Amino acid sequence: MIDIHLNVDTVIIWILVGLAAGALASRVALGHDLGLIGDVIAGVLGAFLGGVLAMIFKVNFSVAGHPIISQIVIAFIGAVILLFVLRIFGFGRGK
């Protein structure tokens, strides 16, 4: 069973990791940013997708001593995959 403790610190970390990963991923996958809220949403959803894919494929990625950087990398990979899939279906075109 997964035990998740939701508190303000956890939510703030998710938002910051999501913002960093979403901002990087939207530049890579779409060529432009999605705005502050769009980047956070893409990053948080990408973090979820990246975490699920990492568990399915049994990928363990970690940067020694820097767990936040490890989370950003996994979230970035998941967000890029998510944005590429959305781009295939015609979403993300604009600007």
N, CA, C and O atoms as CSV, one atom per row, in Angstrom:
chain,resi,resn,atom,element,x,y,z
A,1,MET,N,N,0.827,-1.168,0.000
A,1,MET,CA,C,0.000,0.000,0.000
A,1,MET,C,C,0.879,1.242,0.000
A,1,MET,O,O,1.897,1.297,0.691
A,2,ILE,N,N,0.480,2.228,-0.774
A,2,ILE,CA,C,1.237,3.472,-0.868
A,2,ILE,C,C,0.740,4.430,0.199
A,2,ILE,O,O,-0.460,4.675,0.325
A,3,ASP,N,N,1.671,4.963,0.958
A,3,ASP,CA,C,1.325,5.891,2.029
A,3,ASP,C,C,1.795,7.281,1.623
A,3,ASP,O,O,2.996,7.547,1.593
A,4,ILE,N,N,0.865,8.158,1.314
A,4,ILE,CA,C,1.191,9.516,0.881
A,4,ILE,C,C,0.722,10.482,1.955
A,4,ILE,O,O,-0.443,10.472,2.351
A,5,HIS,N,N,1.629,11.301,2.413
A,5,HIS,CA,C,1.289,12.325,3.392
A,5,HIS,C,C,1.180,13.656,2.661
A,5,HIS,O,O,2.179,14.202,2.192
A,6,LEU,N,N,-0.032,14.168,2.571
A,6,LEU,CA,C,-0.240,15.452,1.901
A,6,LEU,C,C,-0.215,16.563,2.939
A,6,LEU,O,O,-1.057,16.630,3.834
A,7,ASN,N,N,0.756,17.413,2.793
A,7,ASN,CA,C,0.803,18.619,3.605
A,7,ASN,C,C,1.227,19.762,2.693
A,7,ASN,O,O,1.489,19.553,1.509
A,8,VAL,N,N,1.292,20.940,3.231
A,8,VAL,CA,C,1.600,22.118,2.416
A,8,VAL,C,C,2.983,21.998,1.780
A,8,VAL,O,O,3.159,22.378,0.623
A,9,ASP,N,N,3.951,21.484,2.504
A,9,ASP,CA,C,5.307,21.341,1.964
A,9,ASP,C,C,5.337,20.396,0.768
A,9,ASP,O,O,6.013,20.673,-0.223
A,10,THR,N,N,4.618,19.294,0.849
A,10,THR,CA,C,4.577,18.331,-0.250
A,10,THR,C,C,3.951,18.942,-1.489
A,10,THR,O,O,4.460,18.766,-2.596
A,11,VAL,N,N,2.858,19.654,-1.312
A,11,VAL,CA,C,2.175,20.288,-2.447
A,11,VAL,C,C,3.067,21.355,-3.077
A,11,VAL,O,O,3.112,21.470,-4.302
A,12,ILE,N,N,3.767,22.127,-2.272
A,12,ILE,CA,C,4.670,23.157,-2.808
A,12,ILE,C,C,5.803,22.507,-3.596
A,12,ILE,O,O,6.184,23.007,-4.654
A,13,ILE,N,N,6.344,21.405,-3.096
A,13,ILE,CA,C,7.412,20.704,-3.825
A,13,ILE,C,C,6.874,20.170,-5.148
A,13,ILE,O,O,7.545,20.280,-6.174
A,14,TRP,N,N,5.658,19.586,-5.141
A,14,TRP,CA,C,5.060,19.102,-6.384
A,14,TRP,C,C,4.899,20.239,-7.387
A,14,TRP,O,O,5.180,20.064,-8.572
A,15,ILE,N,N,4.450,21.398,-6.923
A,15,ILE,CA,C,4.254,22.539,-7.823
A,15,ILE,C,C,5.590,23.014,-8.384
A,15,ILE,O,O,5.692,23.290,-9.579
A,16,LEU,N,N,6.609,23.113,-7.542
A,16,LEU,CA,C,7.917,23.578,-8.021
A,16,LEU,C,C,8.566,22.586,-8.982
A,16,LEU,O,O,9.127,22.980,-10.004
A,17,VAL,N,N,8.487,21.301,-8.651
A,17,VAL,CA,C,9.017,20.273,-9.557
A,17,VAL,C,C,8.228,20.297,-10.857
A,17,VAL,O,O,8.808,20.209,-11.940
A,18,GLY,N,N,6.910,20.414,-10.758
A,18,GLY,CA,C,6.063,20.485,-11.943
A,18,GLY,C,C,6.374,21.697,-12.805
A,18,GLY,O,O,6.398,21.598,-14.032
A,19,LEU,N,N,6.612,22.839,-12.172
A,19,LEU,CA,C,6.939,24.051,-12.923
A,19,LEU,C,C,8.254,23.896,-13.672
A,19,LEU,O,O,8.344,24.237,-14.852
A,20,ALA,N,N,9.263,23.387,-12.998
A,20,ALA,CA,C,10.565,23.212,-13.646
A,20,ALA,C,C,10.473,22.197,-14.782
A,20,ALA,O,O,10.950,22.454,-15.887
A,21,ALA,N,N,9.863,21.050,-14.511
A,21,ALA,CA,C,9.768,20.002,-15.536
A,21,ALA,C,C,8.856,20.430,-16.671
A,21,ALA,O,O,9.174,20.190,-17.836
A,22,GLY,N,N,7.738,21.054,-16.363
A,22,GLY,CA,C,6.797,21.488,-17.400
A,22,GLY,C,C,7.369,22.577,-18.282
A,22,GLY,O,O,7.152,22.572,-19.494
A,23,ALA,N,N,8.099,23.514,-17.689
A,23,ALA,CA,C,8.704,24.588,-18.477
A,23,ALA,C,C,9.746,24.030,-19.445
A,23,ALA,O,O,9.789,24.423,-20.611
A,24,LEU,N,N,10.579,23.119,-18.963
A,24,LEU,CA,C,11.584,22.504,-19.837
A,24,LEU,C,C,10.933,21.636,-20.910
A,24,LEU,O,O,11.318,21.693,-22.077
A,25,ALA,N,N,9.951,20.837,-20.517
A,25,ALA,CA,C,9.311,19.914,-21.453
A,25,ALA,C,C,8.520,20.645,-22.525
A,25,ALA,O,O,8.533,20.234,-23.686
A,26,SER,N,N,7.831,21.722,-22.160
A,26,SER,CA,C,7.048,22.444,-23.168
A,26,SER,C,C,7.960,23.095,-24.205
A,26,SER,O,O,7.595,23.194,-25.376
A,27,ARG,N,N,9.124,23.532,-23.789
A,27,ARG,CA,C,10.095,24.090,-24.755
A,27,ARG,C,C,10.624,23.006,-25.691
A,27,ARG,O,O,10.797,23.246,-26.886
A,28,VAL,N,N,10.877,21.824,-25.155
A,28,VAL,CA,C,11.407,20.728,-25.967
A,28,VAL,C,C,10.333,20.158,-26.883
A,28,VAL,O,O,10.568,19.982,-28.079
A,29,ALA,N,N,9.158,19.868,-26.335
A,29,ALA,CA,C,8.126,19.163,-27.086
A,29,ALA,C,C,7.333,20.079,-28.006
A,29,ALA,O,O,6.925,19.659,-29.089
A,30,LEU,N,N,7.109,21.319,-27.597
A,30,LEU,CA,C,6.239,22.198,-28.373
A,30,LEU,C,C,6.968,23.377,-29.008
A,30,LEU,O,O,6.473,23.959,-29.973
A,31,GLY,N,N,8.116,23.730,-28.488
A,31,GLY,CA,C,8.853,24.861,-29.026
A,31,GLY,C,C,8.461,26.184,-28.402
A,31,GLY,O,O,9.034,27.220,-28.740
A,32,HIS,N,N,7.494,26.172,-27.496
A,32,HIS,CA,C,7.085,27.376,-26.774
A,32,HIS,C,C,6.539,26.965,-25.417
A,32,HIS,O,O,6.232,25.797,-25.180
A,33,ASP,N,N,6.424,27.952,-24.526
A,33,ASP,CA,C,5.915,27.602,-23.202
A,33,ASP,C,C,4.394,27.602,-23.186
A,33,ASP,O,O,3.748,28.090,-24.113
A,34,LEU,N,N,3.838,27.054,-22.128
A,34,LEU,CA,C,2.385,26.951,-21.984
A,34,LEU,C,C,1.840,27.964,-20.989
A,34,LEU,O,O,0.653,27.930,-20.666
A,35,GLY,N,N,2.669,28.850,-20.506
A,35,GLY,CA,C,2.265,29.761,-19.453
A,35,GLY,C,C,2.525,29.122,-18.100
A,35,GLY,O,O,2.802,27.926,-18.013
A,36,LEU,N,N,2.439,29.908,-17.062
A,36,LEU,CA,C,2.776,29.429,-15.725
A,36,LEU,C,C,1.897,28.260,-15.296
A,36,LEU,O,O,2.410,27.223,-14.876
A,37,ILE,N,N,0.588,28.415,-15.397
A,37,ILE,CA,C,-0.332,27.361,-14.972
A,37,ILE,C,C,-0.206,26.136,-15.877
A,37,ILE,O,O,-0.203,25.005,-15.389
A,38,GLY,N,N,-0.102,26.349,-17.182
A,38,GLY,CA,C,0.035,25.232,-18.123
A,38,GLY,C,C,1.302,24.438,-17.891
A,38,GLY,O,O,1.293,23.210,-17.975
A,39,ASP,N,N,2.400,25.133,-17.597
A,39,ASP,CA,C,3.662,24.447,-17.309
A,39,ASP,C,C,3.566,23.619,-16.036
A,39,ASP,O,O,4.060,22.493,-15.987
A,40,VAL,N,N,2.932,24.171,-15.006
A,40,VAL,CA,C,2.783,23.434,-13.748
A,40,VAL,C,C,1.927,22.197,-13.963
A,40,VAL,O,O,2.270,21.113,-13.491
A,41,ILE,N,N,0.800,22.352,-14.683
A,41,ILE,CA,C,-0.083,21.211,-14.932
A,41,ILE,C,C,0.631,20.150,-15.756
A,41,ILE,O,O,0.559,18.964,-15.434
A,42,ALA,N,N,1.321,20.563,-16.819
A,42,ALA,CA,C,2.058,19.604,-17.654
A,42,ALA,C,C,3.141,18.908,-16.838
A,42,ALA,O,O,3.353,17.706,-16.995
A,43,GLY,N,N,3.819,19.636,-15.982
A,43,GLY,CA,C,4.881,19.046,-15.170
A,43,GLY,C,C,4.362,18.081,-14.121
A,43,GLY,O,O,4.949,17.019,-13.912
A,44,VAL,N,N,3.264,18.437,-13.456
A,44,VAL,CA,C,2.718,17.548,-12.420
A,44,VAL,C,C,2.143,16.291,-13.062
A,44,VAL,O,O,2.381,15.186,-12.575
A,45,LEU,N,N,1.388,16.446,-14.153
A,45,LEU,CA,C,0.881,15.269,-14.868
A,45,LEU,C,C,2.029,14.444,-15.441
A,45,LEU,O,O,1.983,13.214,-15.435
A,46,GLY,N,N,3.055,15.127,-15.934
A,46,GLY,CA,C,4.237,14.427,-16.444
A,46,GLY,C,C,4.982,13.689,-15.351
A,46,GLY,O,O,5.512,12.602,-15.583
A,47,ALA,N,N,5.027,14.267,-14.161
A,47,ALA,CA,C,5.670,13.587,-13.033
A,47,ALA,C,C,4.918,12.312,-12.691
A,47,ALA,O,O,5.526,11.278,-12.415
A,48,PHE,N,N,3.592,12.390,-12.712
A,48,PHE,CA,C,2.795,11.201,-12.454
A,48,PHE,C,C,3.040,10.151,-13.538
A,48,PHE,O,O,3.276,8.982,-13.235
A,49,LEU,N,N,2.983,10.574,-14.801
A,49,LEU,CA,C,3.207,9.652,-15.914
A,49,LEU,C,C,4.614,9.073,-15.871
A,49,LEU,O,O,4.795,7.869,-16.055
A,50,GLY,N,N,5.608,9.915,-15.631
A,50,GLY,CA,C,6.987,9.436,-15.546
A,50,GLY,C,C,7.190,8.464,-14.404
A,50,GLY,O,O,7.905,7.472,-14.548
A,51,GLY,N,N,6.559,8.742,-13.256
A,51,GLY,CA,C,6.665,7.830,-12.118
A,51,GLY,C,C,6.020,6.488,-12.398
A,51,GLY,O,O,6.564,5.444,-12.039
A,52,VAL,N,N,4.853,6.513,-13.043
A,52,VAL,CA,C,4.160,5.264,-13.380
A,52,VAL,C,C,4.980,4.465,-14.390
A,52,VAL,O,O,5.156,3.257,-14.233
A,53,LEU,N,N,5.479,5.137,-15.422
A,53,LEU,CA,C,6.289,4.437,-16.431
A,53,LEU,C,C,7.585,3.890,-15.820
A,53,LEU,O,O,8.032,2.802,-16.183
A,54,ALA,N,N,8.180,4.639,-14.902
A,54,ALA,CA,C,9.399,4.160,-14.239
A,54,ALA,C,C,9.115,2.906,-13.413
A,54,ALA,O,O,9.936,1.989,-13.365
A,55,MET,N,N,7.950,2.870,-12.763
A,55,MET,CA,C,7.594,1.670,-11.994
A,55,MET,C,C,7.287,0.496,-12.918
A,55,MET,O,O,7.696,-0.632,-12.640
A,56,ILE,N,N,6.574,0.747,-14.011
A,56,ILE,CA,C,6.220,-0.330,-14.939
A,56,ILE,C,C,7.467,-0.947,-15.556
A,56,ILE,O,O,7.591,-2.169,-15.623
A,57,PHE,N,N,8.394,-0.101,-16.008
A,57,PHE,CA,C,9.603,-0.591,-16.673
A,57,PHE,C,C,10.756,-0.831,-15.704
A,57,PHE,O,O,11.870,-1.143,-16.123
A,58,LYS,N,N,10.484,-0.685,-14.403
A,58,LYS,CA,C,11.467,-0.929,-13.345
A,58,LYS,C,C,12.744,-0.111,-13.538
A,58,LYS,O,O,13.856,-0.625,-13.417
A,59,VAL,N,N,12.555,1.176,-13.843
A,59,VAL,CA,C,13.673,2.097,-14.004
A,59,VAL,C,C,13.870,2.827,-12.688
A,59,VAL,O,O,12.934,3.426,-12.158
A,60,ASN,N,N,15.076,2.778,-12.165
A,60,ASN,CA,C,15.394,3.478,-10.929
A,60,ASN,C,C,16.438,4.530,-11.246
A,60,ASN,O,O,17.605,4.209,-11.470
A,61,PHE,N,N,16.024,5.774,-11.264
A,61,PHE,CA,C,16.932,6.877,-11.583
A,61,PHE,C,C,17.108,7.730,-10.348
A,61,PHE,O,O,16.132,8.173,-9.743
A,62,SER,N,N,18.354,7.961,-9.976
A,62,SER,CA,C,18.600,8.845,-8.838
A,62,SER,C,C,19.957,9.517,-9.000
A,62,SER,O,O,20.930,8.917,-9.459
A,63,VAL,N,N,19.981,10.774,-8.608
A,63,VAL,CA,C,21.213,11.540,-8.564
A,63,VAL,C,C,21.630,11.553,-7.095
A,63,VAL,O,O,20.891,12.050,-6.245
A,64,ALA,N,N,22.781,11.023,-6.802
A,64,ALA,CA,C,23.224,10.862,-5.416
A,64,ALA,C,C,23.215,12.190,-4.678
A,64,ALA,O,O,23.871,13.148,-5.087
A,65,GLY,N,N,22.470,12.233,-3.598
A,65,GLY,CA,C,22.434,13.421,-2.767
A,65,GLY,C,C,21.489,14.506,-3.237
A,65,GLY,O,O,21.365,15.542,-2.583
A,66,HIS,N,N,20.821,14.291,-4.354
A,66,HIS,CA,C,19.937,15.307,-4.907
A,66,HIS,C,C,18.606,14.687,-5.339
A,66,HIS,O,O,18.374,14.515,-6.536
A,67,PRO,N,N,17.737,14.353,-4.399
A,67,PRO,CA,C,16.471,13.700,-4.768
A,67,PRO,C,C,15.545,14.605,-5.575
A,67,PRO,O,O,14.769,14.104,-6.389
A,68,ILE,N,N,15.602,15.908,-5.377
A,68,ILE,CA,C,14.744,16.820,-6.134
A,68,ILE,C,C,15.138,16.814,-7.606
A,68,ILE,O,O,14.267,16.835,-8.475
A,69,ILE,N,N,16.428,16.785,-7.898
A,69,ILE,CA,C,16.885,16.738,-9.292
A,69,ILE,C,C,16.426,15.443,-9.940
A,69,ILE,O,O,16.020,15.440,-11.102
A,70,SER,N,N,16.485,14.346,-9.200
A,70,SER,CA,C,15.993,13.067,-9.722
A,70,SER,C,C,14.515,13.151,-10.053
A,70,SER,O,O,14.085,12.647,-11.091
A,71,GLN,N,N,13.727,13.781,-9.185
A,71,GLN,CA,C,12.296,13.939,-9.430
A,71,GLN,C,C,12.033,14.827,-10.637
A,71,GLN,O,O,11.119,14.556,-11.416
A,72,ILE,N,N,12.818,15.879,-10.800
A,72,ILE,CA,C,12.649,16.781,-11.946
A,72,ILE,C,C,12.940,16.042,-13.239
A,72,ILE,O,O,12.227,16.226,-14.225
A,73,VAL,N,N,13.975,15.207,-13.258
A,73,VAL,CA,C,14.321,14.458,-14.471
A,73,VAL,C,C,13.198,13.483,-14.843
A,73,VAL,O,O,12.805,13.414,-16.007
A,74,ILE,N,N,12.684,12.740,-13.877
A,74,ILE,CA,C,11.582,11.804,-14.136
A,74,ILE,C,C,10.345,12.572,-14.595
A,74,ILE,O,O,9.672,12.155,-15.538
A,75,ALA,N,N,10.041,13.696,-13.933
A,75,ALA,CA,C,8.888,14.516,-14.321
A,75,ALA,C,C,9.075,15.099,-15.714
A,75,ALA,O,O,8.118,15.178,-16.485
A,76,PHE,N,N,10.298,15.511,-16.044
A,76,PHE,CA,C,10.592,16.058,-17.371
A,76,PHE,C,C,10.355,15.003,-18.449
A,76,PHE,O,O,9.730,15.288,-19.470
A,77,ILE,N,N,10.845,13.802,-18.227
A,77,ILE,CA,C,10.662,12.729,-19.213
A,77,ILE,C,C,9.176,12.421,-19.394
A,77,ILE,O,O,8.702,12.267,-20.519
A,78,GLY,N,N,8.450,12.331,-18.288
A,78,GLY,CA,C,7.014,12.081,-18.373
A,78,GLY,C,C,6.269,13.212,-19.058
A,78,GLY,O,O,5.357,12.961,-19.845
A,79,ALA,N,N,6.646,14.464,-18.769
A,79,ALA,CA,C,5.988,15.615,-19.389
A,79,ALA,C,C,6.279,15.688,-20.884
A,79,ALA,O,O,5.397,16.041,-21.668
A,80,VAL,N,N,7.499,15.360,-21.285
A,80,VAL,CA,C,7.822,15.349,-22.719
A,80,VAL,C,C,6.984,14.293,-23.438
A,80,VAL,O,O,6.436,14.557,-24.509
A,81,ILE,N,N,6.885,13.114,-22.858
A,81,ILE,CA,C,6.060,12.060,-23.460
A,81,ILE,C,C,4.615,12.517,-23.554
A,81,ILE,O,O,3.976,12.349,-24.593
A,82,LEU,N,N,4.093,13.095,-22.475
A,82,LEU,CA,C,2.718,13.587,-22.455
A,82,LEU,C,C,2.489,14.652,-23.516
A,82,LEU,O,O,1.492,14.595,-24.235
A,83,LEU,N,N,3.383,15.612,-23.628
A,83,LEU,CA,C,3.210,16.695,-24.595
A,83,LEU,C,C,3.367,16.209,-26.028
A,83,LEU,O,O,2.674,16.701,-26.919
A,84,PHE,N,N,4.262,15.254,-26.274
A,84,PHE,CA,C,4.364,14.686,-27.616
A,84,PHE,C,C,3.090,13.958,-28.009
A,84,PHE,O,O,2.638,14.066,-29.148
A,85,VAL,N,N,2.508,13.214,-27.068
A,85,VAL,CA,C,1.249,12.520,-27.351
A,85,VAL,C,C,0.141,13.533,-27.619
A,85,VAL,O,O,-0.639,13.360,-28.555
A,86,LEU,N,N,0.063,14.584,-26.811
A,86,LEU,CA,C,-0.946,15.620,-27.047
A,86,LEU,C,C,-0.723,16.323,-28.381
A,86,LEU,O,O,-1.677,16.673,-29.075
A,87,ARG,N,N,0.531,16.524,-28.728
A,87,ARG,CA,C,0.847,17.174,-29.998
A,87,ARG,C,C,0.426,16.306,-31.180
A,87,ARG,O,O,-0.026,16.830,-32.198
A,88,ILE,N,N,0.569,14.992,-31.060
A,88,ILE,CA,C,0.141,14.074,-32.116
A,88,ILE,C,C,-1.360,14.218,-32.371
A,88,ILE,O,O,-1.813,14.150,-33.514
A,89,PHE,N,N,-2.129,14.418,-31.285
A,89,PHE,CA,C,-3.571,14.532,-31.415
A,89,PHE,C,C,-4.041,15.963,-31.689
A,89,PHE,O,O,-5.241,16.235,-31.646
A,90,GLY,N,N,-3.116,16.875,-31.966
A,90,GLY,CA,C,-3.475,18.220,-32.367
A,90,GLY,C,C,-3.549,19.243,-31.274
A,90,GLY,O,O,-3.852,20.405,-31.545
A,91,PHE,N,N,-3.281,18.855,-30.038
A,91,PHE,CA,C,-3.268,19.829,-28.952
A,91,PHE,C,C,-1.906,20.491,-28.869
A,91,PHE,O,O,-0.917,19.931,-29.341
A,92,GLY,N,N,-1.842,21.656,-28.286
A,92,GLY,CA,C,-0.559,22.335,-28.091
A,92,GLY,C,C,-0.160,23.200,-29.263
A,92,GLY,O,O,0.934,23.765,-29.275
A,93,ARG,N,N,-1.024,23.312,-30.242
A,93,ARG,CA,C,-0.697,24.218,-31.346
A,93,ARG,C,C,-1.236,25.569,-31.014
A,93,ARG,O,O,-2.393,25.722,-30.621
A,94,GLY,N,N,-0.426,26.506,-31.169
A,94,GLY,CA,C,-0.827,27.871,-30.836
A,94,GLY,C,C,0.373,28.771,-30.847
A,94,GLY,O,O,1.477,28.377,-31.222
A,95,LYS,N,N,0.134,29.976,-30.430
A,95,LYS,CA,C,1.176,31.005,-30.399
A,95,LYS,C,C,1.774,31.128,-31.755
A,95,LYS,O,O,2.677,31.940,-31.960
